[in-house]
């Protein structure tokens, strides 16, 4: 844990009205170091969030921060001035330095940012039931909707080809050809599973190239723990962890909600008999996302909502498989075949979606 004096010195670089009292580790994120800061402001305790941007994941943190600054400024202005907008919605609010920057660098070259702490709302690690799934999907859809009219130049791609399934399958093929750990011959069944679905991997990219689905501003990591839920109403009110907010395809955001929210098991589950897609959870996610995006999504985007869950699940599965072939150099693992187990888990989920795809399309038709 970092020393209090070090954290206080970082806080002193931001315009904070109040006297520093204490900093404590906050949250369960695995990418950035996060602290809750408590200050005394005229006898009242106020809170801020101080966070280090992981420069091993994000090589150009100033570009990450430029994206976040533009997005949060736009959202705040919209929530404050637009008639008819829900008063429950909130956005992260960056603190600024004396030179009007939304970030600082420490003596070791680490980038730090600070937010106003969002009160009376909390995060959850699991999706819970259908009501939470609906609220979360609705909130992520509203996030996309509110950024449709973001002015100015295109946002930076903070991680190029982050969700690009054809690029991911090419990486798998390269790993198979190189086979640095001599593992490829042991997993031909899993490799064949992916390659037999190769034609489908181009679906969304081709639709984008043909102009049927546009590039949008997307979150790209739509897990429920990246959303704050109002303590009293249970509604999703504030989207967090905006490091991967950048140009992307709306369908990948929805698909990842299906992958993480509609599965009956965690992605580490090794008993594949437990891994299925819950139809009721899928329907709740679909209704929530549709309720806040139907007004601006194109006909093709709406049509491919059910398929998107299959595609992103296949993509994540092949990423686990690629990393296993490459001797586990990207994802953290806890045991020798951890990435292979994750890949098999995701492929079982793909099969479950394939079996239910017609029913999912009918759910969409009935909205």
N, C-alpha and C positions, 0 to 999 in steps of 0.2 A: 504493500500500500504506500502511496506517495505521502510525504510529510505534509503536515498542515501548513507549514510556512511556505512550502513550494506551491501548494494549491491557492493559498491566500495571495501570493505574488501574482499568480495568473489572473485571479479575480480582479486584482487591482488594475490590470490593464484594460478592463472593461468599465464602462460607465454603469456603476451599480450604486443605487441610492440606499445606503445602509452600511453598517459596520459588520465585517466578517466575523462569524462566530465559530462555525465548524463545517467541515466537509466530510461526507460519508459515502462509501461506494453505493451505487444505486443500479437496480435492474440486473438482468441476467444475460445481457448481450455478449456475444463472443468476438465481436469485431472491434468495437471502440471501448475505451475506458471512460466510464460515466460516474459522476459524483453529484449528489444533491448538496447544494450549498445553502446554509442557513445564515441569514444576516439579521441584524437588529436595525429596524427602521423606525426611529422615534418611539421605541418601546414595543413595537409590534414585530413579531417574527415573520420574515418573508423568505421565500425559497427561490432558488435558481438551479438550473442544471448546467454543469460544466462537463464538457466532453472532449476527449482527444480523438482526432480523426486518424484512423489506422493507415499510415502511409505505405504499408506493405501491400494493402489491398487497393488503395486509391493513390495512384502514383502522382496525381496532380491535384492535391487537396484544394488549391485555390479555385480550380474549376468546379469542384464539388460544391464549394461554398458559394460561388457565383450562382450556380443553379439554385441552391437552396434559398439564397437571398432573394432572387427574382421570384421564385414560386411563393414563398411565404409572404413577401410584400404584396404580391398580387392578391393572394387569398385574403389577407387581412383587410385590404382596401375593399374587396368585394363584400366581405361579411359586414363591414361597417357602413357601407353606403348603398348597397343594392337592395331595392325594395323586393319584398317577397322571399328573401333568403331566410333560411331557418336560423333563428337566434341561438340555437344550441350549438351550431358548428363553431369550432375554434381552429386556430392554426398555431404552430410553433412560432414564437416571436424571438428573433435573434437580438442579443444585446450587441451594442457597437462600441468601438474603441474611441479614444479621443481624436483619432484621425478618420473616423467614420467608416472603419472596416468592420465586417462581421466576424472576424477571426484574428487570432494572434499566433505567433510562433514562439516557442520557448527556446532556451539556449541550445537544445539538442536538435533543433529543426523540426520539432513536432508541432502540428497545427492543432489549435484548440478553439472551441466555440462555446458560447454560453447562451442559454435560453431562459426566458421567464418560465418558471415551473408551472405546469398546468394543474390547478387544484381541482378538487372534488371529482376527479376522474382517475381511473386506474387501468393498468394493463393486465392481460390474462395470458397464460401460457397455452391453454387449451381452448378449443372452439366451443366447448359446452354443448348446448342443445340447439334446436332449430331456431329459436328466437334470437340467440346471439349470432348464429350464422347469417340470418336475414339482416340483422342490424349492421354487422361487419361488412357484408357484401354491399349493402346500400351505401355505407360510408365510403368505401373504396371507389364505388361508382360515382358518388358525389365529388370525390377528389378529382377524378378525371373530368367530370362535367365542368367543374369550376376552373379548370385550366385550359379549356378549349380555346378561350379567347386571350390567352397570355400574349401580351404584345412583345415586339422586339425580335431579335434574331433567334435562330434555333438554339436550344439548350445544348450544352456540351454532352458528348457521349463519355461518361466517366469510366465505363468499362465497355469497350467496343465489342459488338456481337454478343452481348451478355445473354440475350434470348434470341438466338438465331439457330434454329434446329439444323438446317443444312450444314452450317459451319461446325456444329457439334458432332455431326456424323462423320465429317471429314477428319476431325481430330481423333475420333475413334479408329477410323481406318489407318491413320498414321501410327497410332499406338500399336495396333495389331501388327503392322508391317515391321515396326522397330522391335516390339516385344522385349523390352529391356530386362524384365524379370523372369522371362520364360514361362509366362502364365497363360498365354493365348490358347495354346493347344488343350488346356484343361477346361476351357469355358466355351467350347464351340456352340453349345446349346444356347447360351445367352447371346453370343455374337450373332447367331443365325436369327434369333428373335428380333433383334434390331434391324438387321439387314433385310429381312423379309418385309419390313415396313418402311423401307427407305423412300419409296415413292411418296408416301404420305408426309414425310418430313419437309417437303418443299411447299406444302399447301398454303400456309399463311404468308410465307415470303413471296410466293407467286401471286397470291391475291393482292398483296401490297404493290408488287411491281406492275400488275395489270390495272391498278387504280381502284380496285373494288373495296379494299380496306385501307384507310389512310394511316400515315404515321401520326401518333398522338403523343402527348406527354403522359407517361405512365410511371407507376411506382416501382414495378419490377421485383417487389419482394412482399407480396400481399398475404403475409401471415397475420393471424389475429394478434400476436404479440407486438405487432407494429401499429397497433391502434389503441387509443385510449377510449374506455367505455365510461359513460356518465354513471356516477355512483347511484343516482336516484332513479333515472329512467331506463338504464340498461342500453341506451342508444350509443352507437359509435359517434364520437364527437371530434376527434382530432387524430389525424394520420401522422405517424412519427417515422423516425429512421428514414430520412429523405436522401441519404447518400446516393441511392441508385435511381432517383427521379431523373429521367432523361427521355429523349425520343425513343418510342417503342410502339408496340402494337397492343391495343386494348385487350385483345383476346388472350394474350399471354398472362395478363394480370388476372383475368377471370379464371383461366385454366389453373393457375397456381393456387387459387382459393379452393378449387375442386380437389386438387391433388392433396392439399394439407387439411382441408376442412371436411371433406366428404369421406375420407378414408376411415375405416373402422379400426385402424391400427396405426401406431407410429411407424415412421419409415425405417426404424431399426428392428422392427419385429421380425424374428426369424421363423416363427410358426406361420407359414403362409396360409394356413386354413383360416387364420383370423383376419386376413387382408382382403377387404371387399370395399366397394363403394356403397355408401348408404344412400338409397334413393331419396329418402326424406330429407337428408342433409343437402343433397344436391339440389333438390327442389327449393329448399329455403335459400340457398345461395343464389340460385337462378332468379327467384322472385325478388330478392333484395337488390341484386345488381341490375336487373332489368328495370326495376322501379325508378332508378336514378340515372339510367343511361339510354333508355329507349328513345328519348327525345332527340338524341344526337348521333347514335350509332347508325351506320349504314345498314341496308338490308343484308349484305354479306356478313357483316360483323355479327348481327343478330343470329343469322342462320348457323354460323359456325361456333356459337357459344358451347353447345354440348361437345363438339369435337375438340375444342381447345383444351379441355381437361385431359383427354387422352394424349394429345401432342406434347404438352409440357411435362406430363408424367413420364412419357417415353424419353424426352430430352434429359430430364434429371436422372433417369435410370441409366442412360448411356453415359452420362458424365461420371456417375459412380463407377461404371464398368471401365471407362477409359482410365480413370485414376487407379483402379485396381491393376490394370495391365501395366500402367506406368510405375508400379511399385509404391502407390499411395503417397504421392507427393503434394497433393492439393488439399483434400479433405482430411480433417483430423480423424484418426481411427483409434479404437480401444482394443482391437484384437486383430489377428492376422488376416482374416477374411471379411472384415467389417464392411468394406466398400462393395465386395461381391454380394454380401447379404443384403445390403441396401439396394443394389441393382435388382436382385431377384424380387425383393419386396415391391419395387416400383413396377416391374414387369407384370407381376401378379395383379397389381392395381390396373394396369393397362388392359389386361384381359377382362377384368371385371367391368371396366367402362365399355369395352367392345361389346360385351354381352348385353349391356343395358342401353346402348346408344339409341336404339329406336324408341325406347320408353322415354329417354331424356329429350329426344326431339319432339315427342308428343307433349311432354310437359311444357316445352317452349311454345308450341303451337297453341296450347290452351291458356296461355297468359292473357 
